[in-house]
Amino acid sequence: MSKFTFTKTSIDGVFIIEPTVFGDDRGYFMETYSESEFKAAGLDYTFVQDNQSKSKRGVLRGLHFQKAHPQAKLVRVLDGEVLDVAVDVRKNSKTYGKWVGVKLSADNKKQFMIPRGFAHGFLVLSETAVFTYKCDDFYHPEDEGGIMWNDPDIGIDWGDITDVALSEKDKRHPLLRDSKIEFEVKG
């Protein structure tokens, strides 16, 4: 029996992953990653770095990517709730400029698998949220890029929170049409 349910989204390569949770009156146990089960589902990644952040309600982090060292990410929430979004920025992809999002929370325990060639961001919906993710390449600060979180051509529906808190860097990202992204679909 698989310990995970892998659900394809409307964009090829992006998955919502639900672990099997074993619980009783003491609490719960779950696996959050199994290399063999992920590979069996076609998700063959070697993760080299784990990251974690804590943010308050209304914080929007993104939309971020690395240019020459793109990262695949497996993301989840340890405490609270976020709306997590992936935008396809692979130039020759049939879903270029399209986005897919999912609510991730400590309660639903869902995970989001985002392959290389995507911009990624999340908005905190709860009072605070602890967010963690695995990456298949190391972070290179000189290589970071981004696109504007509210790009009208992409049209992400961020929900009811209208007063978002952004970093100074995230306030200055270009629109997708003005960016110099050159990711190509491989394989």
N, C-alpha and C positions, 0 to 999 in steps of 0.2 A: 504494500500500500504506500502510495506516495505521501510524503509529509507536506507537499505543497500543491496548490492549484495555480496553474499558470494561465492567465487569461490574456489573449491578444487584444490589442486596442485597434483603433481605426488607422494607426500608423504602423507600418511594418517594423518589427524589431522592438517596439515598446510594449512592455507587459505589466499587468497588475498581478502581483503575486500574493497569495494568501496562504499563510502557514497553517498547518493543523495544530490546534491548541488543545492541550490536555489539561483539564482543570478539575478541581474539586474544592472542598471547603477550606483547604490550606492555601489555595492560590492556583497558579497555572505553570505549565512548562511548554516551551515550543522551540523548535530549531528555527533559526532565522536565515541560515544559509547551509547548503549542502552541495559541494562541488559536483558530486556524481548526479544528483537530481537536477541541478541546473543544466549540466551538460546534456543529460537525457532529454531535456526540454528544448535543446538547441541554443542554450545560453552559455557559451563557452568563453568565460572570462577568467583572467587571473588577476585578482584584486591585490593591490600593493600598498594602499593607503586607506585608512579610516578617518573620517572627520566628524565632528559633532559641534552643534551650536545651540545656544538658547536665545530665544527672542521673545519679545512681548507682542501683544495683540496689535495688529495693523502693520507690523514690520513686513516689508516685502524685500526679499533678497533675490536679485536677478534682473534680467535674464542673462546668465553667464555661460561662457564656454572658454576653452583654450584653443588657440588657432593652430599651432604646429604640433601640439601634443594633446589632441582631443582625448577626453576621458569618457568612458562608459561609467554609469553610476547606478548603484543599487541603494535606494533611499527608503527611510522609514522614520516614524516618529516614536520616541520613547515616552513622551509626556505631552499632553495637549493635542491640538489638531491644526493641520495646515491644509491649504489647497496647493498641491504640487503640480507644476506644469512643465511640459517638454515641448519645444518648438523645433520642427525639422528645418535645419539650415544647410542641408546637403543640396548643393546647387542643382544637380541633375535628377533629384528625387521627384517622383510623381506627387509627393505630398509636401514639397518645398513650401515653407511659410505656414504650414498647418500646425495646429497645436492639439494636444490632448492633455487632460488634467484629471486628477483624482484627489479626493479627500483622504488624507492619511491621518490616522490618530492612534493614540495609545490604546483606545478601546477596540477599533476595528483591526488593528495589527497588520493592515495591508502594507505591502511594499511596492515600489515602482522601479522597474528596470528601464533605464534610459541608455540607449547605445551611443557610441561615438557619433559626432556630427549633429548634435542637438544643443540648443540653448536651453538652460534649465533655470527655474526659479520657483519660489514658494512664498505664499502669504500666510501669516499666522492668524488663525481664526479664533483661538482660545485666548485666555488671559496671558498665558505664556506657552511656549512649546520648546521641547528639546528634540532636535532634529539630528539624525545621524546618517551617514552614507559611506559606502565603500566605493573606491575608484580603481580603475584598472591602469592608471598612469599617475605619476607623481604630479603635484601642483608646481607649476612654473610661473612665478609672479610676473615675469616679463612677457609672458605669452597669453595673458588673459585678455578676453574680449567680452563684448556684450551687445545686446540690442535693447531698445527701450521697452519697458514693461507694458506700456499702454499703446504700443504701435497700432494705429487704426487699421492697417492692412492685415495684421494678424488677427486682431479682434478678440483677444482673450477675455472671457467673462470671469472676472475676479470675484463676482458676487456682491454682497451688500456693503463691504467695507470700502468706503470712498476716500477716507483720509489715511493714506498709506505713509509709512515712515521708510524713507529710502536713504541709503548712504550717499555721500556726495558723488562718489564714482558712478553709482547707479542712476543718478539724475542726469548724467551727461552721455549716456549711451546713445548711439545713432539709431535711426529707424532701420529696419531690415533692408529696405531698398537703397539706403545710403551706406550700408556697411560694405566692408571689403572681405567678406567671408568667402572662402574658396574650398570648402569641404566637398568631396566627391563621394558618391556611393561606390563602395568597393564590393567586388564579388558578384 
